[in-house]
Amino acid sequence: MEEKINRLKFLLGEIYDLGAAQGLLSWDQQTYMPPAGSEDRAYILSTLASLEHQCWTSSELQTLLSDLKKQSANLDPDSDDYNLIRVAARRMDKYTQVPARWVAEFAQTTSLAHEIWAKARAESNFSKFQPALEKIVDLRREYASFFAPYAHVYDPLLDDFEPGMKTSEVREIFDRLRPQQVALVSAIASQPPVDDSFLHQSFPEQGQWDFGVEVISKFGFDWQRGRQDRSAHPFTSGFGLDDVRITTRFVPGLGTASLFGTMHECGHAFYDLGLPRAYRRTPLLDGASMAFHESQSRMWENLVGRSKSFWEYFYPRFQEVFPVQVGNVTLDAFYRAINKVQPSFIRVEADEATYNLHIMLRLEIEIAMMEGSLAVKDLPEAWNERMKSYLGLTPPDDAHGVLQDIHWSGGMIGYFPTYALGNLLSVQLWECIQKDLPNLDDQIKLGQFNELLQWTRQNVHLAGAKYEPQVLAKRITGSTMDPQPYVNYLQKKYSEIYHL
């Protein structure tokens, strides 16, 4: 069996390298590639995706995994070898159900769609993106059909990002969460608004960049294994254990947008940089799911970065960097401002109390598109109607509405629910962290983050993709994904800020 395991790891290593090459080219496309290079890049990515698909569906790999699955019955279900076989076989099964021509077409279509989306958003013109999105939606519907029968057409798409989870589970969680969040937002709306006007002025971009770098360096970001660049939409890409890259963006007239984006992506990078070296170049070198990944990014962005303790340490330095903007603003006023609850158009700039409503809106739209009850051409109108219903706002243009997110251009229909699930997980994990690290708040006040980072390393990162997300959640917290801790956290935090 050892010989077969070693052969499996060799074949999986070749597949991993092809995936990493695609990731690197996609990162380059979103950061440094000349805009006119999109067509050539699409061909390259299509070729690499086809080669990866060929490797996953090769007769040698299928025979090897078939033999190993039989022999793995005698292995410890918690062992690395058992789970490597299980995860690789699961992934191979998915690949074998998808035709090679679909893989090539999808890779080429989404690569071209990125530049189309970027231009459409810059011009705030959905009609320019519509044809590309229609093709992507058709391809994702076709993708789902490869996995029929299913309980819901959205299930195969969700499974790509949240292995083993069903649409019905997400809907049940959101149905429990939605009324409590709506009630909280309503209660806050009845209170006097928080003044955050001082955040909405010009903050020099270099100062924003330098302060963000200073913060995540203090968190423990390893600049020998990572880097930060600019992009239209913040994201994180990893191409191995020692090459993980994050991006940030600047929003004119909003001085903290880049900082919170940097902290968010740093959380993703920590996950990728903390994976076990024993999993190198295998499918286990990954997060348990995107919800788990989002739990890490949202934890560093919000539970740490929007806490009073964090700013007790960092605010004097922030005032040094931006004396004109906040030199005369008190810490309490600043803390309240960065936690102001106010429905807004842009998801990535939304406060914690309204953020999940953005996700629920997107989930409804994606399900409707996949079911065929919502045509792509009607998307802007449907988006605006739901924004009005959920958040009481009507976007002034497409850039502030339907075109704001990059995900659909990349074909990532099925991804959005993981953001809200990640919020819930972040607080479930935080409750465990606080029990294990009772002095955490004092450490944060002193700018000490090592014990927090090590806790996430030991309890989350080192598991890699060994367990399905609900299994890992239960192993760590004693429960599957549960919205109530998150609701309790929001109610406590905002009751103090708004004197509810």
NUZA-201624 format. One line per field, with one value per residue (C-alpha): residue number from 1; z, x, y. Coordinates in steps of 0.5 Angstrom, whole numbers. Each point is the difference from the previous one (the first is absolute). Example, Ala and Ser with C-alpha at 12.3 -4.5 7.8 and 13.67 -1.06 7.14 Angstrom:
<pts>
num = (1 2) $
zz = (16 -2) $
xx = (25 2) $
yy = (-9 7) $
</pts>
This chain:
<pts>
num = (1 2 3 4 5 6 7 8 9 10 11 12 13 14 15 16 17 18 19 20 21 22 23 24 25 26 27 28 29 30 31 32 33 34 35 36 37 38 39 40 41 42 43 44 45 46 47 48 49 50 51 52 53 54 55 56 57 58 59 60 61 62 63 64 65 66 67 68 69 70 71 72 73 74 75 76 77 78 79 80 81 82 83 84 85 86 87 88 89 90 91 92 93 94 95 96 97 98 99 100 101 102 103 104 105 106 107 108 109 110 111 112 113 114 115 116 117 118 119 120 121 122 123 124 125 126 127 128 129 130 131 132 133 134 135 136 137 138 139 140 141 142 143 144 145 146 147 148 149 150 151 152 153 154 155 156 157 158 159 160 161 162 163 164 165 166 167 168 169 170 171 172 173 174 175 176 177 178 179 180 181 182 183 184 185 186 187 188 189 190 191 192 193 194 195 196 197 198 199 200 201 202 203 204 205 206 207 208 209 210 211 212 213 214 215 216 217 218 219 220 221 222 223 224 225 226 227 228 229 230 231 232 233 234 235 236 237 238 239 240 241 242 243 244 245 246 247 248 249 250 251 252 253 254 255 256 257 258 259 260 261 262 263 264 265 266 267 268 269 270 271 272 273 274 275 276 277 278 279 280 281 282 283 284 285 286 287 288 289 290 291 292 293 294 295 296 297 298 299 300 301 302 303 304 305 306 307 308 309 310 311 312 313 314 315 316 317 318 319 320 321 322 323 324 325 326 327 328 329 330 331 332 333 334 335 336 337 338 339 340 341 342 343 344 345 346 347 348 349 350 351 352 353 354 355 356 357 358 359 360 361 362 363 364 365 366 367 368 369 370 371 372 373 374 375 376 377 378 379 380 381 382 383 384 385 386 387 388 389 390 391 392 393 394 395 396 397 398 399 400 401 402 403 404 405 406 407 408 409 410 411 412 413 414 415 416 417 418 419 420 421 422 423 424 425 426 427 428 429 430 431 432 433 434 435 436 437 438 439 440 441 442 443 444 445 446 447 448 449 450 451 452 453 454 455 456 457 458 459 460 461 462 463 464 465 466 467 468 469 470 471 472 473 474 475 476 477 478 479 480 481 482 483 484 485 486 487 488 489 490 491 492 493 494 495 496 497 498 499 500) $
zz = (0 2 -8 -2 5 -3 -7 2 3 -6 -5 5 0 -8 1 5 -4 -6 5 3 -7 -2 7 -1 -7 3 5 -5 -4 5 2 -5 -7 -5 -1 -8 2 2 -6 0 8 -2 -4 5 5 -4 -2 7 3 -6 2 8 -2 -4 6 4 -4 -2 0 4 5 0 1 5 5 -1 3 5 2 1 4 4 4 5 1 6 -3 4 -4 -5 -5 1 -1 -6 -4 2 -2 -7 -1 1 -5 -5 0 -1 -6 -3 -1 -3 -8 -2 -5 6 4 -6 -2 7 2 -7 1 7 -1 -6 5 5 -5 -2 7 2 -6 1 7 -1 -5 5 -6 1 -7 -2 5 -2 -5 3 7 -4 -3 7 3 -6 1 8 -1 -5 5 5 -5 0 8 -1 3 6 5 -2 -7 5 4 -5 0 7 1 -4 6 6 -1 2 2 -3 -2 5 5 -2 0 6 4 -4 2 7 -1 -4 5 6 -5 -3 8 2 -6 1 8 -2 -5 5 4 -2 -5 1 -3 -5 -4 1 -3 -7 -2 -3 3 -4 -3 2 7 -1 -3 5 6 -2 -1 7 3 -4 1 8 -1 -3 -7 -3 -6 -2 -2 -2 -3 -1 -7 -2 -4 -2 5 6 0 2 -4 2 -4 5 7 0 -6 3 -3 2 -3 2 -3 2 0 -1 6 5 4 3 -6 -2 7 1 -6 1 7 -3 -6 6 3 -6 -1 7 -2 -6 4 6 -4 1 -4 0 -4 -6 -7 2 1 7 -1 1 5 2 -4 -2 6 4 -4 1 8 0 -4 3 7 -1 -4 5 7 0 -4 2 7 5 3 -7 -1 7 -2 -7 0 2 -6 -4 2 -1 -7 -2 5 -4 -1 7 4 4 0 7 0 2 -6 -5 3 -1 -7 -2 3 -3 -2 -6 -7 -5 -8 0 4 1 4 4 7 4 2 -7 -4 0 -3 -6 -1 1 -6 -4 2 -2 -7 -1 1 -4 -6 1 0 -6 3 -1 -6 0 -4 6 5 1 1 5 4 1 2 5 3 1 4 4 1 -2 -5 -8 -3 -4 -6 -2 3 7 -1 -4 -3 7 1 -4 1 -6 -5 3 0 7 1 6 4 3 6 3 2 5 2 1 5 4 1 1 7 1 0 4 6 0 -1 6 5 -2 0 6 -1 -7 1 4 -5 -6 4 0 -7 1 -5 0 5 -4 -7 3 3 -7 -3 5 0 -7 -5 1 -2 -7 -4 4 2 -3 3 5 2 2 3 5 2 2 3 1 -5 -7 -3 5 -1 7 3 -6 2 7 -2 -4 5 6 -4 -3 6 3 -6 -1 7 -2) $
xx = (0 6 2 -7 0 6 -2 -7 4 5 -6 -4 6 0 -7 1 6 -5 -5 5 2 -7 0 6 -2 -7 3 5 -7 -3 6 6 -2 -2 -7 1 3 -7 -1 7 -1 -6 3 5 -4 -5 6 2 -7 -1 7 -2 -7 4 4 -6 -3 6 -1 6 -3 -7 3 5 -5 -5 5 2 -7 -1 6 -1 -6 5 3 -1 -6 4 7 3 0 -7 -3 5 -3 -7 1 4 -6 -5 3 2 -8 -2 5 -2 -7 2 2 7 -3 -5 7 3 -6 -1 7 1 -7 1 7 -3 -5 4 3 -8 -2 5 -1 -8 1 5 -6 -6 -3 -3 -2 8 1 -7 2 6 -4 -6 5 3 -7 -1 6 -1 -7 3 5 -5 -4 7 -2 -7 -5 1 -4 1 3 4 3 6 2 0 4 6 1 -3 1 -6 -5 -7 -4 -5 5 2 -7 -2 6 -2 -7 2 5 -4 -6 5 5 -6 -3 7 1 -7 2 6 -3 -5 6 4 5 8 4 5 1 7 1 -2 5 7 5 6 1 7 -2 -5 4 6 -5 -3 7 2 -6 0 7 -1 -6 6 0 6 3 5 -6 -5 -1 -6 -2 -6 -6 -7 -3 4 2 5 4 5 4 3 2 5 -3 -6 -2 -6 -2 -4 -4 -1 -6 0 -3 0 6 -1 -2 7 2 -6 1 7 -1 -6 5 5 -4 -1 8 1 -5 4 7 -2 -2 5 6 -2 -6 5 -3 -6 -7 0 5 -7 -5 -6 -4 -1 -4 5 5 -5 0 7 0 -6 3 6 -4 -6 1 7 1 -7 1 1 6 3 0 2 7 0 -4 5 5 -6 -1 8 -1 -6 0 -4 -6 0 4 -5 -5 0 1 -8 -2 4 -2 -7 1 3 -5 -6 -6 -3 -3 5 1 7 0 8 -2 -6 0 -1 -7 -2 5 -3 -6 4 2 -8 -1 5 -2 -7 2 5 -6 -5 5 2 -7 -2 -5 5 3 7 -3 -5 6 1 -8 0 6 -3 -6 3 5 -6 -4 6 4 -5 5 -1 7 2 3 2 7 -3 -5 1 7 3 3 5 -3 -4 5 4 -6 0 -8 -1 6 -4 -3 6 1 -5 1 7 -2 -4 6 4 -4 0 7 1 -4 5 6 -2 -1 7 3 -3 5 -1 -4 6 5 -3 0 8 0 2 -3 4 -4 -6 3 3 -7 -3 6 0 -8 -2 6 3 -6 1 -6 0 -7 -6 -2 -6 4 6 -5 -2 7 2 -6 -5 -5 -1 -1 -5 -2 -2 7 1 -7 2 7 -4 -5 5 5 -5 -5 7 1 -7 -2 -6) $
yy = (0 5 -1 2 6 3 -1 3 6 1 0 5 4 1 2 5 3 1 4 4 2 2 4 4 2 2 4 3 2 4 3 2 -3 5 0 -1 -7 -3 -4 -4 -1 -3 -5 -2 -1 -4 -5 0 -2 -5 -3 0 -4 -5 -2 0 -5 -4 -8 0 4 -3 -7 2 4 -6 -5 5 1 -7 -1 6 -3 -3 7 5 5 5 -1 4 -6 -2 7 2 -6 2 7 -2 -5 5 5 -5 -2 7 1 -6 2 7 -1 3 5 3 1 3 5 2 2 4 3 2 3 4 2 3 6 1 1 5 4 0 1 6 3 -2 -4 -7 -1 0 -6 -3 -5 -3 -1 -3 -5 -1 -2 -5 -3 -1 -2 -6 -1 -2 -4 -5 -1 -2 -2 5 3 6 3 5 -6 -2 7 1 -6 2 5 -3 -7 -5 6 1 6 -2 0 7 2 -2 3 7 -1 0 6 5 2 1 4 4 1 3 4 3 1 4 4 3 3 6 -1 -1 6 -3 6 1 -7 3 4 0 -5 -1 -6 -1 1 -5 -5 1 -1 -6 -3 2 -4 -6 -1 1 -5 -5 0 -3 5 -6 -4 5 7 5 4 4 -3 2 -5 -2 -8 -5 -5 -5 -4 -5 0 6 5 3 7 5 6 6 6 7 4 7 4 -6 -1 -6 -5 -2 -2 -4 -3 -2 -3 -4 -3 -1 -4 -5 1 -3 -6 -2 2 -5 -6 -6 -1 -8 2 4 -1 -4 1 1 6 4 3 -4 4 7 1 -2 5 6 -2 2 6 3 -2 4 6 1 -4 3 6 3 -1 5 -4 0 8 1 -2 2 7 4 -2 1 7 1 -2 4 6 4 -5 -3 4 3 -6 -4 -7 -1 4 -4 -7 2 3 -6 -5 5 -4 3 -4 1 -2 -3 -7 1 6 -2 0 -7 1 1 -4 -7 4 1 -8 -2 5 -3 -7 1 3 -6 -5 3 1 -8 -2 4 5 6 2 3 6 2 -1 8 1 -6 2 7 -3 -5 6 4 -6 -2 7 5 3 0 0 7 -4 -7 1 1 -6 -6 1 1 -7 -4 -7 -1 2 -6 -5 0 -1 -4 4 6 -4 -2 7 0 -7 3 5 -5 -4 5 2 -8 0 6 -3 -6 5 4 -6 -2 7 3 6 1 7 2 -2 3 7 -1 -2 -7 -5 -6 -4 1 -2 -6 -2 0 -3 -6 -1 2 1 -6 -5 3 -3 -7 1 3 6 -2 -5 4 5 -5 -2 7 3 -6 2 1 7 4 7 1 2 5 3 0 4 5 1 1 4 5 1 3 4 3 -1 -5) $
</pts>
